[in-house]
Amino acid sequence: MSRLANLATAAAAAGAALLSSVSIASAGAVPTSVIYRELFPNAVAADSAPADSGWKIHTGATATNVTAGGNVKLSQYIGRVNNLPAVNSFPANNTLDRGYLSYFLHQTENRIFWTSEYTVDRSAYNVNSVSWYMGNTQADLFRLALRVGTSWFATDQTFTNSPLFSGGSEFATKAQQITYNFSTAGWRNLNFTPTSVLSLGSATSLPAGNITAFGLYSDGSFQNRFDTFTINATVIPEPAMATSLGLVGLAAGSVLGRRRHAV
């Protein structure tokens, strides 16, 4: 075997080994694309308080905390999607099918359902989409809400479920999955300080920085139900790994170039 053939073989072997290690490392770090999933589990066959879910509900112009109020419940009924594990949410490792977050009040008001139990590190992940299942009584319009650093934002795009329905027992079969593509343009400032202010602001763009809280915002009027709030993302390769891949590519290209020149 010639020296040129040996170099080509060695470069190919090195590239294959490095690509194999990248695949293993990526699979080990993030086995699926889901980096957050909240199931709102309920362990009993009766409506329960939502405090253990890590989510909060604030309403009205002064963002009153109604989380512990009688209108906010983890439902006794089965959720829309079953046999899925919780991911980075509380209670950890929960796979209960029973339960979804519900708010039973016929009153026009600003509403935000949110949590800060997980921070999305945007230097490590590219967020692809955020989804949830929604089963509202009437056509209340919802927006995805995010806190980047200490500032809140809401999507221009609004969402509602169809068909509408009235019974909580129907959620398991009729709730609709809503998906927001994170590359969609259009955001608004969300003026939100718990127990102080809650209102939708002017158009803006989403800044860089970690997502420190997230949820749903609505100028609601009727009963609201939602479940299986999920964030999907892909891993951003570490600079050292990206550089190594680039060097392997250059080395292989160089060897192939020499080989063509020799021919």
Backbone bond lengths (Angstrom), bond angles and torsions (degrees), N, CA, C in turn:
res aa  C-N    CA-C-N  psi(-1)  N-CA   C-N-CA  omega(-1)  CA-C   N-CA-C  phi
1 M - - - 1.482 - - 1.518 108.73 -
2 S 1.335 117.57 134.82 1.456 121.19 -178.39 1.518 111.08 -72.54
3 R 1.358 114.91 162.82 1.472 120.30 177.47 1.520 110.55 -60.73
4 L 1.352 118.12 -37.30 1.462 122.03 179.93 1.523 110.89 -64.75
5 A 1.349 115.71 -41.63 1.463 119.78 178.96 1.516 110.38 -65.49
6 N 1.346 116.36 -38.78 1.468 119.80 177.82 1.517 111.36 -61.39
7 L 1.342 117.21 -42.89 1.460 120.94 179.70 1.520 110.88 -63.32
8 A 1.331 116.15 -42.01 1.461 119.63 179.87 1.511 111.24 -63.71
9 T 1.347 115.79 -42.32 1.466 120.24 179.09 1.516 110.86 -63.39
10 A 1.343 116.52 -43.32 1.465 120.89 -179.25 1.519 111.24 -64.28
11 A 1.338 117.09 -42.22 1.465 120.31 179.75 1.519 110.91 -64.85
12 A 1.335 115.94 -40.73 1.464 119.22 179.42 1.516 110.99 -64.58
13 A 1.356 115.70 -41.14 1.462 119.88 179.79 1.521 111.05 -64.81
14 A 1.340 116.52 -42.12 1.463 120.42 179.44 1.518 110.77 -63.68
15 G 1.333 115.80 -42.55 1.462 119.16 179.08 1.507 111.93 -63.44
16 A 1.342 116.52 -42.18 1.469 119.62 179.97 1.518 111.16 -64.63
17 A 1.335 116.61 -40.84 1.462 120.20 179.70 1.514 111.63 -64.08
18 L 1.347 115.92 -42.39 1.459 119.36 -179.27 1.520 111.21 -68.08
19 L 1.333 116.56 -41.97 1.460 119.05 177.98 1.513 111.24 -63.11
20 S 1.344 116.01 -36.57 1.457 119.40 177.27 1.510 111.33 -63.82
21 S 1.357 116.35 -41.93 1.466 119.30 179.78 1.516 111.42 -66.93
22 V 1.347 117.06 -35.34 1.457 120.17 177.93 1.515 110.36 -63.35
23 S 1.362 115.52 -43.68 1.459 119.50 -179.43 1.512 111.37 -62.23
24 I 1.335 116.84 -43.29 1.455 121.13 179.70 1.504 110.81 -65.18
25 A 1.337 117.06 -44.23 1.464 120.31 -178.76 1.518 110.90 -63.51
26 S 1.344 115.89 -42.78 1.459 118.58 -179.01 1.515 111.38 -65.65
27 A 1.343 115.39 -42.39 1.457 118.69 -179.95 1.513 110.86 -65.23
28 G 1.324 117.19 -36.43 1.451 120.28 179.66 1.509 112.51 -70.23
29 A 1.352 117.00 -35.37 1.463 120.41 -177.13 1.529 111.16 -75.81
30 V 1.319 118.25 -44.24 1.457 122.38 -177.71 1.523 108.83 -137.40
31 P 1.355 118.76 92.44 1.451 121.23 -176.30 1.521 113.39 -64.81
32 T 1.340 117.74 -26.92 1.455 121.35 174.87 1.529 108.10 -133.63
33 S 1.344 115.81 176.33 1.453 120.06 179.98 1.527 112.50 -83.87
34 V 1.346 117.57 -5.92 1.460 120.87 -179.14 1.526 109.93 -83.43
35 I 1.340 116.98 119.79 1.464 119.64 177.53 1.526 111.84 -105.13
36 Y 1.341 116.74 -11.54 1.462 120.62 175.80 1.519 108.74 -153.19
37 R 1.347 115.50 134.47 1.463 120.15 173.36 1.531 108.76 -148.47
38 E 1.317 116.15 121.39 1.466 122.51 176.99 1.521 109.25 -106.74
39 L 1.343 116.75 126.08 1.459 122.00 -177.60 1.521 113.44 -100.10
40 F 1.324 118.02 -13.26 1.467 122.42 -174.42 1.537 110.75 50.49
41 P 1.337 117.04 55.85 1.466 120.12 -174.06 1.531 112.69 -72.07
42 N 1.310 115.20 147.07 1.456 122.54 176.95 1.526 107.67 -131.04
43 A 1.310 117.16 120.51 1.461 121.45 -173.34 1.524 113.42 -86.06
44 V 1.329 118.36 -4.98 1.462 120.26 -176.61 1.519 110.40 -124.86
45 A 1.320 115.86 157.00 1.464 121.08 -178.41 1.518 111.21 -86.45
46 A 1.315 116.00 50.62 1.469 123.56 177.08 1.517 107.58 -157.37
47 D 1.339 116.86 152.40 1.461 119.86 177.51 1.527 109.57 -59.48
48 S 1.356 116.65 139.72 1.457 121.51 -176.07 1.519 110.87 -129.98
49 A 1.323 116.30 163.46 1.465 121.42 176.72 1.524 109.64 -68.64
50 P 1.333 117.83 146.19 1.467 121.00 -175.59 1.524 114.74 -88.71
51 A 1.328 118.63 3.35 1.461 120.51 -171.06 1.523 112.57 -57.08
52 D 1.338 118.26 -37.43 1.458 120.96 -175.99 1.520 113.16 -71.59
53 S 1.330 118.22 -12.30 1.462 120.20 -179.28 1.523 112.47 -77.79
54 G 1.348 117.54 -17.63 1.455 120.53 -177.15 1.516 113.57 85.42
55 W 1.345 117.82 1.01 1.460 121.86 178.55 1.523 110.72 -99.37
56 K 1.344 115.26 152.61 1.462 121.84 -179.72 1.527 109.16 -127.70
57 I 1.330 116.23 157.80 1.462 122.25 176.96 1.518 108.40 -130.37
58 H 1.350 116.22 124.34 1.463 122.54 175.32 1.525 108.73 -122.11
59 T 1.327 116.30 141.54 1.470 119.97 -175.04 1.525 111.29 -136.12
60 G 1.351 114.65 159.83 1.454 121.86 174.97 1.505 113.83 80.35
61 A 1.326 116.19 170.46 1.461 122.56 -177.44 1.518 113.00 -62.29
62 T 1.343 116.76 -24.66 1.468 120.40 179.57 1.527 111.95 -103.68
63 A 1.329 117.47 14.45 1.467 123.10 173.48 1.526 112.61 52.05
64 T 1.319 115.38 52.96 1.463 120.65 178.97 1.528 110.46 -65.60
65 N 1.300 116.80 134.22 1.461 121.62 178.45 1.526 108.88 -79.34
66 V 1.345 116.44 111.32 1.469 120.84 -179.29 1.529 111.15 -112.31
67 T 1.331 117.02 16.41 1.465 121.31 -175.43 1.520 111.99 -55.36
68 A 1.311 116.75 -41.08 1.464 120.84 -177.58 1.526 112.68 -90.34
69 G 1.330 117.73 5.75 1.459 120.98 -178.16 1.518 112.49 -76.52
70 G 1.304 115.41 164.51 1.453 120.54 -176.35 1.507 115.21 -70.46
71 N 1.333 118.40 -13.91 1.462 121.08 -178.87 1.526 113.61 -88.58
72 V 1.337 117.76 -6.66 1.463 122.20 -177.91 1.525 108.69 -108.41
73 K 1.326 116.99 124.84 1.455 120.79 -174.88 1.525 112.30 -143.42
74 L 1.340 114.97 153.18 1.455 120.96 158.64 1.522 105.31 -89.73
75 S 1.302 117.04 119.19 1.459 120.67 -171.08 1.520 113.00 -67.26
76 Q 1.317 115.33 152.02 1.461 122.63 174.18 1.518 112.21 -77.58
77 Y 1.348 116.87 -12.55 1.460 120.17 -174.47 1.537 111.62 -88.74
78 I 1.323 115.23 164.18 1.461 121.92 -178.97 1.530 109.74 -72.33
79 G 1.345 115.36 140.08 1.455 120.86 179.05 1.522 112.47 -75.67
80 R 1.332 115.50 179.14 1.471 120.72 -173.30 1.522 113.12 -77.41
81 V 1.332 117.83 -36.32 1.461 121.39 -177.28 1.516 107.87 -119.55
82 N 1.325 116.31 130.31 1.453 120.46 -175.61 1.522 111.95 -116.04
83 N 1.330 114.64 165.89 1.472 122.85 174.99 1.530 113.15 62.31
84 L 1.330 116.23 33.70 1.459 120.98 174.98 1.525 108.89 -116.00
85 P 1.332 117.77 145.48 1.466 119.73 178.21 1.523 112.19 -85.72
86 A 1.311 115.76 151.17 1.465 120.52 169.08 1.524 108.90 -67.75
87 V 1.336 116.86 146.68 1.466 121.48 178.89 1.529 108.54 -131.70
88 N 1.324 116.44 115.83 1.470 122.89 178.80 1.527 112.51 55.30
89 S 1.317 116.94 28.77 1.460 121.35 177.40 1.526 108.80 -126.73
90 F 1.309 115.90 169.75 1.458 120.87 -177.05 1.522 109.04 -115.70
91 P 1.326 118.43 138.43 1.465 128.75 0.48 1.532 111.32 -71.06
92 A 1.307 116.13 141.30 1.459 121.75 -176.88 1.530 110.50 -67.43
93 N 1.313 116.22 149.03 1.460 124.15 175.33 1.526 112.80 58.49
94 N 1.316 117.15 28.11 1.455 120.20 -178.80 1.522 110.34 -88.89
95 T 1.318 115.76 137.67 1.457 120.29 177.72 1.531 111.30 -128.39
96 L 1.330 117.23 20.13 1.462 120.29 -178.57 1.533 111.11 -63.79
97 D 1.331 116.06 133.88 1.458 120.50 177.97 1.524 111.61 -80.84
98 R 1.330 116.93 -29.51 1.461 120.50 -176.11 1.525 110.46 -72.67
99 G 1.316 115.78 136.73 1.454 120.67 172.39 1.516 115.39 113.36
100 Y 1.315 115.98 141.77 1.460 125.35 167.05 1.523 105.91 -156.65
101 L 1.324 117.82 162.77 1.460 121.19 -177.68 1.525 109.57 -83.44
102 S 1.317 116.79 130.65 1.459 120.00 -178.42 1.527 110.68 -134.31
103 Y 1.335 114.83 147.54 1.472 122.35 178.06 1.521 107.54 -133.77
104 F 1.310 116.28 114.22 1.459 121.35 -172.84 1.518 110.17 -109.43
105 L 1.327 115.34 92.16 1.458 119.56 176.86 1.524 109.63 -157.04
106 H 1.312 117.04 124.61 1.461 121.86 175.05 1.528 107.82 -93.51
107 Q 1.311 114.93 90.83 1.470 120.39 -177.62 1.518 108.41 -162.11
108 T 1.327 117.09 127.57 1.462 120.40 179.99 1.519 110.13 -72.06
109 E 1.347 116.11 123.44 1.468 121.02 -176.93 1.524 109.31 -168.63
110 N 1.329 116.27 158.40 1.452 120.77 170.10 1.526 108.07 -72.67
111 R 1.329 116.27 141.69 1.460 120.83 -179.09 1.515 109.69 -139.33
112 I 1.315 117.27 138.75 1.457 120.77 171.61 1.520 108.79 -135.09
113 F 1.318 114.89 129.00 1.463 124.43 175.97 1.529 105.14 -109.65
114 W 1.325 118.68 120.56 1.462 117.98 -169.84 1.523 112.24 -154.72
115 T 1.333 114.80 165.81 1.453 121.87 176.91 1.526 109.83 -148.91
116 S 1.313 115.15 152.97 1.478 121.56 173.32 1.523 109.75 -121.89
117 E 1.323 117.44 24.82 1.463 120.83 -174.17 1.526 113.18 -75.48
118 Y 1.339 118.04 -10.58 1.457 120.59 179.26 1.520 109.05 -145.05
119 T 1.319 116.61 137.76 1.463 122.62 176.81 1.521 109.68 -107.43
120 V 1.325 116.68 128.09 1.463 122.00 176.64 1.523 108.34 -88.21
121 D 1.316 116.63 112.89 1.459 122.75 178.40 1.528 107.86 -80.84
122 R 1.301 116.94 104.24 1.464 120.51 -175.27 1.528 113.53 -79.57
123 S 1.331 116.93 -2.96 1.463 119.25 169.54 1.529 110.38 -84.56
124 A 1.316 117.22 -15.76 1.463 122.28 179.88 1.519 112.80 -106.54
125 Y 1.359 116.60 -24.70 1.462 120.61 -175.71 1.521 111.49 -131.48
126 N 1.323 115.04 142.69 1.453 122.19 164.45 1.527 107.39 -98.66
127 V 1.325 117.31 116.34 1.454 120.38 178.71 1.528 109.07 -74.33
128 N 1.333 116.28 126.65 1.458 121.15 -179.79 1.522 112.15 -94.78
129 S 1.326 116.20 -46.10 1.462 119.78 -177.06 1.519 110.55 -157.92
130 V 1.326 114.81 159.47 1.457 122.52 172.57 1.521 106.37 -128.06
131 S 1.339 116.78 132.65 1.458 119.91 -178.05 1.522 110.83 -135.26
132 W 1.324 115.38 160.04 1.458 122.02 175.42 1.522 108.07 -159.78
133 Y 1.326 116.68 163.15 1.462 122.18 174.56 1.519 108.27 -103.64
134 M 1.331 116.21 133.58 1.454 121.40 -174.17 1.527 109.42 -128.62
135 G 1.337 116.16 137.60 1.452 121.04 179.14 1.506 110.88 -142.29
136 N 1.324 116.72 72.01 1.464 121.58 -175.66 1.518 112.25 -84.58
137 T 1.330 114.41 156.86 1.460 121.14 179.29 1.522 111.46 -74.12
138 Q 1.336 116.79 -39.51 1.456 122.55 177.10 1.528 108.79 -128.65
139 A 1.328 115.92 177.96 1.462 120.00 -171.18 1.528 112.72 -83.80
140 D 1.317 117.30 53.76 1.466 120.26 172.23 1.526 109.31 -62.80
141 L 1.331 116.65 137.08 1.464 121.33 -179.36 1.516 110.26 -93.72
142 F 1.321 116.75 127.71 1.452 122.47 -179.50 1.521 110.78 -112.41
143 R 1.324 115.17 151.78 1.454 123.25 174.50 1.525 108.41 -127.21
144 L 1.330 116.18 143.37 1.459 120.00 169.97 1.516 108.38 -66.97
145 A 1.327 117.65 134.24 1.465 122.62 179.30 1.525 109.21 -119.68
146 L 1.336 116.03 139.55 1.467 122.11 -179.51 1.520 110.05 -137.02
147 R 1.311 115.78 145.71 1.465 120.22 168.98 1.522 107.95 -110.06
148 V 1.321 115.89 119.47 1.466 121.94 176.05 1.515 106.77 -105.50
149 G 1.325 116.24 114.28 1.454 119.62 -171.95 1.510 109.38 67.29
150 T 1.323 116.98 -111.07 1.465 121.45 178.26 1.529 112.81 -116.78
151 S 1.339 117.42 3.92 1.468 121.17 -176.18 1.530 110.73 -109.32
152 W 1.344 115.67 139.17 1.452 121.63 -178.29 1.530 111.75 -98.25
153 F 1.358 114.38 148.90 1.453 122.34 179.70 1.524 108.97 -141.43
154 A 1.337 116.29 153.13 1.455 121.82 175.82 1.524 109.18 -133.85
155 T 1.313 116.39 150.69 1.466 120.07 -178.10 1.520 111.45 -71.61
156 D 1.339 115.32 146.18 1.464 119.91 168.70 1.521 110.09 -62.34
157 Q 1.318 115.09 -40.06 1.456 120.66 -177.88 1.527 110.23 -67.98
158 T 1.333 115.54 138.62 1.463 120.93 178.67 1.525 109.74 -116.42
159 F 1.335 115.34 158.40 1.459 120.60 -174.77 1.527 110.35 -137.96
160 T 1.326 114.79 145.03 1.455 121.07 170.27 1.519 107.63 -144.36
161 N 1.330 116.63 165.07 1.458 119.46 -178.54 1.524 111.18 -101.04
162 S 1.313 114.72 150.54 1.455 120.99 177.09 1.535 107.73 -146.31
163 P 1.319 119.67 127.92 1.463 125.85 7.36 1.530 112.49 -79.85
164 L 1.318 115.40 161.97 1.459 121.27 172.59 1.526 108.48 -83.29
165 F 1.336 116.72 157.48 1.456 119.90 177.04 1.512 109.47 -155.10
166 S 1.311 116.09 164.97 1.459 120.03 -171.85 1.516 114.22 -111.38
167 G 1.312 118.86 -25.40 1.459 120.25 -174.99 1.510 112.83 -96.76
168 G 1.342 116.92 134.10 1.456 120.79 179.92 1.512 113.48 -62.46
169 S 1.318 117.26 -28.46 1.461 120.49 179.39 1.524 112.38 -68.24
170 E 1.337 117.26 -15.79 1.466 121.41 179.18 1.527 112.50 -81.61
171 F 1.328 116.85 -12.53 1.462 120.44 -174.55 1.529 111.26 -57.58
172 A 1.318 117.66 -39.78 1.464 121.78 -174.69 1.521 113.26 -60.74
173 T 1.325 117.51 -25.15 1.461 120.41 -177.41 1.522 114.30 -115.76
174 K 1.344 117.84 -20.47 1.466 120.01 -172.66 1.529 115.09 -113.61
175 A 1.326 118.57 -14.17 1.465 119.37 -179.95 1.526 109.82 -61.02
176 Q 1.326 116.49 144.09 1.461 122.07 -174.30 1.521 110.42 -105.98
177 Q 1.329 115.57 137.41 1.460 119.16 175.26 1.522 110.00 -79.25
178 I 1.324 114.68 129.80 1.462 122.88 176.72 1.532 107.76 -110.13
179 T 1.333 117.32 132.19 1.465 120.63 -179.98 1.523 109.85 -128.50
180 Y 1.318 115.59 127.86 1.467 121.11 175.40 1.527 108.47 -105.94
181 N 1.333 116.43 119.36 1.455 122.64 175.83 1.520 108.30 -76.44
182 F 1.312 117.36 119.86 1.450 120.76 -171.05 1.518 113.30 -68.75
183 S 1.322 117.54 -14.46 1.475 120.19 177.07 1.524 111.78 -83.07
184 T 1.330 118.09 -5.05 1.461 121.30 179.79 1.527 110.83 -66.21
185 A 1.313 116.15 131.91 1.463 120.05 -179.72 1.528 109.86 -79.62
186 G 1.320 115.00 154.67 1.458 119.83 172.84 1.507 113.86 112.15
187 W 1.319 116.12 104.07 1.458 122.55 178.32 1.521 109.45 -135.75
188 R 1.317 115.53 160.57 1.459 122.61 175.30 1.525 109.60 -130.78
189 N 1.323 115.03 149.50 1.451 118.37 170.20 1.524 108.81 -64.65
190 L 1.317 116.11 141.37 1.461 121.15 174.16 1.525 107.16 -118.68
191 N 1.300 115.40 113.97 1.462 120.40 -179.31 1.531 108.41 -82.47
192 F 1.319 115.99 97.82 1.462 119.75 -176.10 1.526 111.03 -138.40
193 T 1.311 114.33 116.05 1.460 122.74 169.19 1.526 106.15 -132.05
194 P 1.329 118.39 116.72 1.459 120.09 -176.54 1.523 112.86 -50.86
195 T 1.334 115.09 134.64 1.471 125.74 -179.23 1.526 112.80 62.43
196 S 1.336 117.76 19.16 1.460 120.63 -179.65 1.526 112.59 -132.53
197 V 1.347 117.44 -58.58 1.462 119.89 -175.12 1.525 110.10 -151.43
198 L 1.337 115.71 145.63 1.456 122.04 174.79 1.526 108.19 -151.57
199 S 1.343 116.24 111.59 1.461 120.59 177.94 1.521 108.92 -161.30
200 L 1.330 115.33 154.66 1.455 121.43 178.71 1.516 109.41 -85.16
201 G 1.347 116.44 132.71 1.454 121.07 -175.85 1.517 113.37 -104.14
202 S 1.317 115.71 -157.90 1.462 123.46 -173.88 1.522 111.95 -83.60
203 A 1.334 114.69 167.96 1.463 121.58 -179.65 1.525 110.64 -65.29
204 T 1.321 115.46 144.33 1.461 121.30 -179.75 1.520 108.28 -157.95
205 S 1.303 117.22 -171.87 1.462 122.07 174.35 1.523 108.27 -120.97
206 L 1.300 116.23 155.05 1.460 120.59 -178.90 1.529 109.13 -79.88
207 P 1.325 118.35 124.03 1.462 120.56 -177.70 1.521 112.12 -80.23
208 A 1.312 115.92 169.31 1.460 121.28 172.28 1.524 109.08 -71.34
209 G 1.310 115.35 162.14 1.457 120.27 178.35 1.512 111.60 126.26
210 N 1.323 116.43 163.89 1.453 121.49 -178.22 1.528 111.42 -70.23
211 I 1.315 115.60 146.62 1.465 121.95 175.16 1.524 106.89 -88.00
212 T 1.317 116.24 109.25 1.462 121.23 -171.97 1.523 113.38 -96.98
213 A 1.319 118.06 -9.49 1.464 122.84 175.90 1.524 108.01 -163.42
214 F 1.329 116.40 161.14 1.460 119.69 -177.33 1.517 109.51 -162.54
215 G 1.335 115.56 164.92 1.456 120.58 179.47 1.505 111.27 167.72
216 L 1.342 116.16 -149.07 1.457 122.45 -177.27 1.523 109.80 -130.94
217 Y 1.344 115.03 139.28 1.465 121.45 178.44 1.525 109.25 -119.72
218 S 1.350 115.94 144.05 1.461 120.20 178.70 1.516 110.69 -152.47
219 D 1.336 115.99 147.19 1.461 121.68 165.03 1.522 105.46 -92.22
220 G 1.316 116.65 73.86 1.452 122.05 -166.49 1.505 114.69 -84.21
221 S 1.338 114.52 165.36 1.459 121.14 177.75 1.524 112.88 -138.38
222 F 1.346 117.12 -14.94 1.457 119.12 -171.18 1.527 110.75 -134.34
223 Q 1.327 115.32 -168.06 1.461 121.01 179.80 1.525 110.18 -69.03
224 N 1.334 116.15 140.75 1.460 122.01 -179.88 1.525 110.07 -126.36
225 R 1.316 115.54 142.08 1.458 121.78 177.61 1.528 108.61 -141.29
226 F 1.336 117.47 133.96 1.461 118.72 171.86 1.516 111.67 -153.34
227 D 1.345 115.56 160.68 1.459 121.86 -170.23 1.526 109.86 -154.09
228 T 1.319 115.47 164.55 1.474 124.56 171.30 1.530 111.37 51.16
229 F 1.323 116.10 56.20 1.467 121.70 177.61 1.531 107.50 -74.77
230 T 1.342 116.29 122.09 1.467 121.10 -168.57 1.522 111.14 -133.83
231 I 1.335 115.84 136.62 1.466 122.10 174.43 1.525 108.25 -114.33
232 N 1.333 116.75 124.24 1.459 122.90 177.99 1.527 109.73 -108.26
233 A 1.325 115.94 137.26 1.460 119.92 -176.58 1.522 110.53 -151.77
234 T 1.327 115.93 164.11 1.459 121.96 172.93 1.520 109.05 -118.16
235 V 1.315 115.22 150.86 1.460 121.07 -178.60 1.521 110.35 -75.35
236 I 1.310 116.79 137.38 1.462 122.43 172.27 1.527 107.46 -87.29
237 P 1.340 119.51 120.28 1.474 120.37 -177.37 1.522 111.35 -59.11
238 E 1.317 115.47 143.34 1.460 119.93 176.89 1.533 109.32 -67.33
239 P 1.350 118.26 146.60 1.471 120.71 -177.82 1.518 113.66 -55.24
240 A 1.331 117.55 -39.01 1.457 120.53 -178.17 1.519 110.84 -64.42
241 M 1.330 116.68 -40.51 1.449 120.17 179.35 1.516 110.28 -68.74
242 A 1.330 117.61 -42.87 1.459 120.79 179.13 1.525 110.83 -61.54
243 T 1.336 116.89 -40.20 1.463 121.00 178.20 1.512 111.15 -63.90
244 S 1.356 116.14 -41.84 1.462 120.30 179.77 1.511 111.20 -62.77
245 L 1.328 116.13 -42.16 1.454 119.54 177.75 1.526 111.19 -62.69
246 G 1.332 115.63 -39.54 1.453 119.36 178.82 1.523 112.30 -64.27
247 L 1.342 116.24 -40.26 1.466 120.35 179.16 1.508 111.68 -65.76
248 V 1.331 116.63 -40.00 1.462 119.73 177.70 1.520 110.05 -62.43
249 G 1.356 115.77 -42.82 1.452 119.60 179.00 1.519 111.88 -61.69
250 L 1.338 116.84 -42.56 1.462 120.58 178.82 1.515 111.51 -64.07
251 A 1.344 115.88 -41.40 1.461 119.46 -179.14 1.524 110.66 -64.58
252 A 1.324 115.85 -45.40 1.461 118.92 179.18 1.520 110.98 -63.01
253 G 1.343 116.32 -41.49 1.458 120.36 179.51 1.518 111.56 -63.47
254 S 1.334 115.48 -38.57 1.459 119.63 179.93 1.516 111.36 -64.20
255 V 1.357 114.78 -44.62 1.461 118.86 -179.71 1.529 110.69 -63.29
256 L 1.319 116.62 -44.20 1.455 119.76 -179.80 1.518 111.63 -64.31
257 G 1.363 115.49 -36.97 1.453 119.43 178.19 1.518 111.98 -62.91
258 R 1.352 115.40 -42.63 1.461 119.29 179.27 1.527 110.97 -64.61
259 R 1.342 113.16 -37.94 1.463 117.27 -177.94 1.519 110.17 -64.73
260 R 1.355 117.66 -43.63 1.461 121.19 178.05 1.534 110.77 -61.37
261 H 1.350 115.42 -40.49 1.450 120.27 -178.87 1.522 110.80 -64.32
262 A 1.343 115.20 -39.01 1.463 119.16 179.89 1.510 110.97 -66.02
263 V 1.342 116.52 -37.54 1.463 120.53 178.19 1.529 110.47 -67.38
